[in-house]
Amino acid sequence: MPIREMTTDDLTRVSQICYDAFNHSVANTVLAEGRDNFYHITAPDTLAKLIAESSNTALVYEQDQQLLGILLLKQGRHLSLLFVDPKVQGQGIGKALIHAMLPYCSDTSVTVRASLPSVKAYQHYGFVCTGVENIESGLTYQPMERLI
């Protein structure tokens, strides 16, 4: 399987995948504050801090020496980031990352704050809605959960 743990050498490309995927399908659905917040969270230096935390797991999907997807699991129970390069979306990369994440989960379920355009994809991955849409820091999201 072309999935491995992310390293600091991957930071620039991972950040670019996040930006590209977000701009492709999410950016126009959130407030300017949300876009600014997202760009800060997925900047290489911020990502470096997130992957340095021992309780977090960052996985990348790599094919033919090209990074195509990223997943960040926080504290073994919250899916914080899942992005696939827009050029290869719909080819099973997100699903493969979700399945690769499961052994790293430390609870009986994993949660995600899904952007509204990504809700159907998360449902396809086995997540269900667990509450009402909400807005935090300018980002609109749907709380979801998947049993392990």
Secondary structure, 3 states (H helix, E strand, C coil): CCEEECCHHHHHHHHHHHHHHHHHHCHHHCCHHHHHHHHHHCCHHHHHHHHHCCCCEEEEEEECCEEEEEEEEECCCEEEEEEECHHHCCCCHHHHHHHHHHHHCCCCEEEEEEEHHHHHHHHHCCCEECCCCEEECCEEEEEEEEEC
